[in-house]
């Protein structure tokens, strides 16, 4: 591990591992620093949009899961759904996704070292991670929502508004729908994702700090389908979800995935952006245009950032929140257009 690598990738989640795969295929010498043992789990909805499925296929990965045909909103008796027009999505356990990426990275000859990086030092020719013995021409911060590297470089931007949090649990029940169902409650949304013939994942997004079971009781119809004895995993949480970065390019440090900035899980685009961001980052490093990565990232995420921001703002506005699903029901073509713009 002596010498200077092309890329030191801090974080071995989907964004970091996808960056490592693209780097290996571009002929770059990369190393990944990830202290957690594989497979790494995380509280997420586990529904991959068609764009993410296409990106994984382009990487030659076969991720186990359950096909998803679209998105359905549910609020009491109201229901509206939209099918994906550009291919299927995939309900995939986060551990299954991580295992596939991790195995592919090792097969590509990229080392994944059990090292923690929280501080970096950069100069005109490269970046050093103190205490690790690692140096690279470029350091890629792929260390998640609350990125220590982003914080150490003073790239965090203070967010406004009420913080939102995520909770996730799995239930051993057969999926009752091929759609990702988004159940809208007074203070939370519940996302139900089919993950296998006898498994669903339930993710709750909310501004209120309360136990998973307390939130689930506010969705009586959904709770009736999910008996307590069918729960097969512990509750896992994440948040606050909204995180902003001043820039994606800071000298010889580039940010990707959640570390590059995150709005909310409401529209389910986190993995898609991690994968497409990794590809754009490596392409710019290979071309010698790292500064262009910021522009490419903003262009690739603009539509998603706008739609997610508007939807979250509406969700948190008392006069608008309970009108979201009724409006989508009255305007199904608009709802379908929005779903497919994100897909």
Secondary structure in CASP SS format (residue, H / E / C, confidence):
PFRMAT SS
TARGET T0000
AUTHOR 0000-0000-0000
METHOD secondary structure of the structure
MODEL  1
X C 1.00
X C 1.00
X C 1.00
X E 1.00
X E 1.00
X E 1.00
X E 1.00
X E 1.00
X E 1.00
X E 1.00
X C 1.00
X C 1.00
X C 1.00
X H 1.00
X H 1.00
X H 1.00
X H 1.00
X H 1.00
X H 1.00
X H 1.00
X H 1.00
X H 1.00
X H 1.00
X H 1.00
X H 1.00
X C 1.00
X C 1.00
X C 1.00
X C 1.00
X E 1.00
X E 1.00
X E 1.00
X E 1.00
X C 1.00
X C 1.00
X C 1.00
X C 1.00
X C 1.00
X C 1.00
X C 1.00
X C 1.00
X C 1.00
X C 1.00
X C 1.00
X C 1.00
X C 1.00
X E 1.00
X E 1.00
X C 1.00
X H 1.00
X H 1.00
X H 1.00
X H 1.00
X H 1.00
X H 1.00
X H 1.00
X H 1.00
X H 1.00
X C 1.00
X C 1.00
X C 1.00
X C 1.00
X C 1.00
X C 1.00
X C 1.00
X E 1.00
X E 1.00
X E 1.00
X C 1.00
X E 1.00
X E 1.00
X E 1.00
X E 1.00
X E 1.00
X E 1.00
X C 1.00
X C 1.00
X E 1.00
X E 1.00
X E 1.00
X E 1.00
X E 1.00
X E 1.00
X C 1.00
X C 1.00
X C 1.00
X C 1.00
X C 1.00
X E 1.00
X E 1.00
X E 1.00
X C 1.00
X C 1.00
X H 1.00
X H 1.00
X H 1.00
X H 1.00
X H 1.00
X H 1.00
X H 1.00
X H 1.00
X H 1.00
X H 1.00
X H 1.00
X H 1.00
X H 1.00
X H 1.00
X C 1.00
X C 1.00
X C 1.00
X E 1.00
X E 1.00
X E 1.00
X C 1.00
X C 1.00
X C 1.00
X C 1.00
X C 1.00
X C 1.00
X C 1.00
X E 1.00
X E 1.00
X C 1.00
X C 1.00
X C 1.00
X C 1.00
X E 1.00
X E 1.00
X E 1.00
X C 1.00
X C 1.00
X C 1.00
X C 1.00
X E 1.00
X E 1.00
X E 1.00
X E 1.00
X E 1.00
X E 1.00
X E 1.00
X E 1.00
X C 1.00
X C 1.00
X C 1.00
X C 1.00
X C 1.00
X C 1.00
X H 1.00
X H 1.00
X H 1.00
X H 1.00
X H 1.00
X C 1.00
X C 1.00
X C 1.00
X E 1.00
X E 1.00
X C 1.00
X C 1.00
X C 1.00
X C 1.00
X C 1.00
X C 1.00
X C 1.00
X E 1.00
X E 1.00
X E 1.00
X E 1.00
X E 1.00
X E 1.00
X E 1.00
X C 1.00
X C 1.00
X C 1.00
X C 1.00
X C 1.00
X C 1.00
X C 1.00
X E 1.00
X E 1.00
X E 1.00
X E 1.00
X E 1.00
X E 1.00
X C 1.00
X C 1.00
X C 1.00
X E 1.00
X E 1.00
X E 1.00
X E 1.00
X E 1.00
X E 1.00
X E 1.00
X E 1.00
X E 1.00
X C 1.00
X C 1.00
X E 1.00
X E 1.00
X E 1.00
X E 1.00
X E 1.00
X E 1.00
X E 1.00
X E 1.00
X C 1.00
X C 1.00
X C 1.00
X C 1.00
X C 1.00
X H 1.00
X H 1.00
X H 1.00
X H 1.00
X H 1.00
X C 1.00
X C 1.00
X C 1.00
X H 1.00
X H 1.00
X H 1.00
X H 1.00
X H 1.00
X H 1.00
X C 1.00
X C 1.00
X H 1.00
X H 1.00
X H 1.00
X E 1.00
X C 1.00
X C 1.00
X C 1.00
X C 1.00
X E 1.00
X E 1.00
X E 1.00
X E 1.00
X C 1.00
X C 1.00
X C 1.00
X E 1.00
X E 1.00
X E 1.00
X C 1.00
X C 1.00
X C 1.00
X E 1.00
X E 1.00
X C 1.00
X C 1.00
X E 1.00
X E 1.00
X E 1.00
X C 1.00
X H 1.00
X H 1.00
X H 1.00
X H 1.00
X C 1.00
X E 1.00
X C 1.00
X C 1.00
X C 1.00
X C 1.00
X C 1.00
X C 1.00
X C 1.00
X H 1.00
X H 1.00
X H 1.00
X H 1.00
X H 1.00
X H 1.00
X H 1.00
X H 1.00
X H 1.00
X H 1.00
X H 1.00
X H 1.00
X H 1.00
X H 1.00
X H 1.00
X H 1.00
X H 1.00
X H 1.00
X C 1.00
X C 1.00
X C 1.00
X C 1.00
X H 1.00
X H 1.00
X H 1.00
X H 1.00
X H 1.00
X H 1.00
X H 1.00
X H 1.00
X H 1.00
X H 1.00
X H 1.00
X H 1.00
X H 1.00
X H 1.00
X H 1.00
X H 1.00
X H 1.00
X H 1.00
X H 1.00
X H 1.00
X H 1.00
X H 1.00
X H 1.00
X H 1.00
X H 1.00
X C 1.00
X H 1.00
X H 1.00
X H 1.00
X H 1.00
X C 1.00
X C 1.00
X H 1.00
X H 1.00
X H 1.00
X H 1.00
X H 1.00
X H 1.00
X H 1.00
X C 1.00
X H 1.00
X H 1.00
X H 1.00
X H 1.00
X H 1.00
X H 1.00
X H 1.00
X H 1.00
X H 1.00
X H 1.00
X H 1.00
X C 1.00
END
